[in-house]
Amino acid sequence: MNAASHVEYDIGDFQRDVIERSRTVPVVADFWAEWCGPCRVLGPTLERLAGKAGGAWILAKVDTEQFPQVAASYGIRSIPSVKLFVDGKAVSEFSGAIPEPMIVEWLRKSLPSRHAGSIDAARAMLRDLRFAEAAELLRPVLADEPQNSDAIALMAKALFFSDADGALALADAVHDGVENHELAESIRILYGLKKDLTAGSLPDGLQKETFIRACRNLMDGRFDDALGQLIEVIRNDRYYHDDAARKAGIAVFKFLGEDHPVTVARRRDFNRAVFS
């Protein structure tokens, strides 16, 4: 590797140039050495990508011969090894001279969104069931980052009561992350209940009318009332409509979030009904 090609990315002090710098901008640390053949393959690719990043992240070349204690402290056993530092911590990594498309995909998944503040604000609005306000906040985020799985999932939640079909399409596009997957799955379940209710296709049973009331309350956003009725169905006719009340209740908890006041208030009675 030509020293002149990477000198602008070389570091003099790891604490200052990686740890502290990462508190203001994500830092991709490339652990390498001059004698390492694969490092000479990977290095120019990272440098080229850093040059095209427009300041969204910066590259720091960490020569393991000059910083052996740093390499040891981060468990570097083979090189090249690449770690992403955000807010002073290593949050993602890969090893080896992987192809450029794989690096680009790793960066896409690993880098924090430039819209993290808006996403967090939208999440807080949705916790308070302020769906329209959250949707307005998320639209420019998705326009700029259409693959942002957090924004996609939250927009699906924001749109459910005003555009259920649009919400379902967004939910079906969510693949990354357990939290996002669970929220998307809750929207798919609630969408199915909405379709059953609209079509009048719910089967007969002892708890049919109670279940219908629960579904209507769900579609009107009256979650506490709906959960009370779902618990009643579980207690009296547990397997009505293929255990639909239990599935719906879990979907509501995932839709609202485990820390939502309605979830907290109803979780214990729901679990007792399910496991009694």
Secondary structure, 3 states (H helix, E strand, C coil): CCHHHHHHHECCCHHHHHHHHHHCCCEEEEEECCCCHHHHHHHHHHHHHHHHCCCCCEEEEEECCCCHHHHHHCCCCCCCEEEEEECCEEEEEEECCCCHHHHHHHHHHHCCCCCHHHHHHHHHHHHCCCHHHHHHHHHHHHHHCCCCHHHHHHHHHHHCCCCHHHHHHHHHCCCCCHHHHHHHHHHHHHHHHHHHHHHCCCCCCCCHHHHHHHHHHHHCCCHHHHHHHHHHHHHHCCCCCCCHHHHHHHHHHHHHCCCCHHHHHHHHHHHHHHHC
